[in-house]
Amino acid sequence: MPTIKINDVEMSVNPGTLVLDACRTVGIDIPHYCYHPALSPVATCRMCLVEIKGQPKLATSCTTTVPPAPKDNPDAVVMEVFTNTPAVADARAGVMEFLLINHPLDCPICDQAGECKLQDYSYSYGSGDSRMAEVKRRYRYEDLGAKIVIDKNRCIHCTRCVRFTKEISGGSELTVASRGSHLEVTTFAGKSMDQNPYAGNVVDLCPVGALTSRDFRFKKRVWYLKSVPSISRHSALGSPIWIDHEGNEIHRFRPRPLEGKETTHFISDEERYAYKRYNRAGQAPVPTLKGVPASLDAIREALQAAGPMSGTTAVIGQGTFGCDAAQRLGELATSADLRFGSGDKTIPVVLPKYQTSADGILNRRGFTERGFRFGALEELLAKVQSGAVKAVVLLHDVAFTSDKESELLGQILKAAAFSLALETEASALGRAATAWLPITSFAEESDFIINHDGELRRYQKALQAPKGVRTVPAWVKDLAGVPATV
């Protein structure tokens, strides 16, 4: 590997590495607007300029690559980079001045305030004074469909959003028009962003608040929000996300990119706006037995009377819950062959590079590794109808089950002498069971899953569950007397 020097610190990197990325590896933050690791580099913002020994002008670190080491002298220093010289500081200050010439003082009302790169870099690299005496240009804000709002006054023309719609989502809805002093980002030929299932990512990509989400617009100041690392339940990929919450309420989901994982930079709008179903409304649910509120002792006695004491108990675990929940639930089964898996949701593959699976069941692999058999519910139905299985315990989320599978599960619960459903909110299927217990949602607990690619993905608790709502391991501990870790 070639050797380079960054501010007199030697390091070895792979040939072809961007200078900006090389600087990051030694903890040097290079300011940038247009660069994004998942998009093609274009060097339009000129904020990432660095000085390279031997070159007459400053170079853009987002497009300059490290050359290979010479064959006759492989230990030679092939490049010397300086990020803290007076020339670099002057260039950054000049770029900031140009970017702020037409930028409005919208910080008090801008959704991006608090996580805005223009604010951060203006403070770190700007001059603090403005020489702009002319009237700033003005545009009206525009709706790019029902999901995205653009305020062109704030736009610094980094073209991240344009490149995203061209290179990632493929719809090319956005383009750059009116070159020169009237440059603007707009929709191409009257297109709307509504048909783009990944449109919300342009809001994350925009570094200055020109593109905002209609769903989040003017609703919450970001510095009030707490961000908790979690995962999306949308598919078997288990995409990492941030849960932004405040006041025991989720306000948004955002992608949480993992180092070296380009496919984690973007999430679909379906999973982005799924946060609403995890905000509870109304009174806290309570355990029920035969349709009326009941104590856990009564439910446990009914389960033991029908299952372990007089027959056999089978469990059905939907693969959209965590591995700890799967492990504990499996312990309620009389034998290992009575662990059945459910969940048959599939998702359309729109971006094959980023959607490597059409499976809509988050933790199918984790449940399978713990002995749950998917596609065998017909076998369980036969066992229940024959009397070989007396009691059935179902872990269920209606959003991930088709009408066909719901009908089959309903037949199983109806045929069983005793059935117990564990759900976050009671569904028609849950109400059809003999007994029902309220469980925490994934936002109210900490657990982990094994995604489609065999990677372990953890998620952390963001919300406080209502009183009386417990995790699956906690309920199982009291139902079966098995020591729980939760």
C-alpha positions, 0 to 999 in steps of 0.5 A: 500500500502507498504511504502518504503524509497528512499534516506530517503524519504518515499512514498507509492506504489503499491506492485509489482512496479519496484524500477526504476518506484518508483524512477521516481515518486519522481523525481529521474532519474535512468540511464538505457539502456535495460529497456523500459516500454513496453518491458520485463525487462532483466537487461542486461545493469547493469546501473540501479544499486541501493543499497538496505538496507539489501542486500549484493550486488547492485540490478538492479532497473529494475527487483527488485519489491516492496514487499507487506506490512506484514499483522502484521505490514502494516505501516512498511517500507518494503524497503530502497533504496539508489541511490546516495551512493559511491558504486552506483557511482562506479558501474555506472562508471564501467559499462560506462567504459565497454560499451565504450571499443569497442564503436567508437568515431562516435559522429561527424557523428552519427544520434543519437548525441544530443539525445544519452543516451550514451553521456548523461550518459557518461557525468553524470556518466562516468570517463572521461578517458579510459584505453582501449589500445587494438584495438577495434573490427570492423564490417561493417554496414549492411542494414536490408532491405530498411528501417533500417541500423545497425552499430554493432560497436555502439551496446551496446547489450541492446537487446531492438530491439530484444525484440521488434521484438519478443514481440511487432511486432512478426516477430522475425527478430532480434536476438543475435548471437555469444555469448561472445566477438563477440556478435552481433545483427543480422537478424535471418536466413537472414530475412529482416526488410522490411516485418515488418510494425512497423520496424521503431520503432527499431530506436526509441528504440535504445539508442545509434545510432546503428540502424538508419533510411535510410530515416533520415540517415545523413540528419539533426542534431537533435539539429536544429530540433524543436519538436511540439506535434501532432497526427497521422492522420493514424487512428481513434486512433489519436496516439500522435506523435512529429513533428520534423521540421526546416526551415518550413519543416517536417523532421520526425514523432516520437511516443510521449508516454503518461504517463500510455498509453503503446499503445502510445509507437509505431507507424506504418511505414505508419504513420511514413513516412507520413510526406512527404505529408505535406511538400508543394512544388511549388507555393501556391494554390489560390482560383478558381471559375469555374477553374480560379483564383477568389476572395473570394468575388466572391465565396461568392456571388456565394455560396449565390446566389445558397444556402442561398438566393435561396435554401438550402446548405448541407455540407460534412465534412470528418472526418480527420479534427479537431473539430473546423473545423467541428463545423464551417463547420456545420454552413454553412448548412441550417439545422442540418440534412444537415450535412453529413460525408465522409471518408471510409478508413480502416487499416489492424489490425496487432497488436491487442493490439496496434490497437484497431480499424480498422477505418482509419478516424481520427475524425469520433467521433468528427464529429458525435458528431457535427451532421455529419451523416456518410453513408448517402451520397446516401440520399444527392445525392437524395436531390441534384438531386431532387433540394431540395439541391442547394449548397454543400460545401465539406471538403475533403482529397483524401488520405482517400476516396476510389474510390467508395466514390469519384465517389459518391461525384463526382456525388453530386458535378456535380448535385449541382447547386453550389459546393465548395471544401475545400482542402489542395491540389487540387484533381480531385474531388476538380477541379470538383467543381464549386469553390475551396479554399486552406486550411491549413494542420493539421501541419499548424494549431492547433485543437483537435480531439476525437479519437475512444476511446473517448479521446480528443487529441490536436495537435499544429501548426508546420509549417507556411502556405503559404500566402493565405492559411487559416484554415477552420474556417477562410474561413467559417467566411468570407463565412457566417459572423460567428465569428471565434476563429481562 
